């Protein structure tokens, strides 16, 4: 399923304007340009982005896959 900017921002807990800034700066999650002004985010790409940002406490334990 593809989400619009507002919905994707809600998933990440950020503002839609931050999502737009990330796109302009080449940062943030991957996105799909469906039309000249139609930007969408896949749920898989949002989850990948979240997982990439996830930090684990360095206590010698290996995180579960």
Helices and strands as residue ranges (DSSP letters): E 2-3, H 5-12, H 16-25, E 32-35, E 38-42, H 43-53
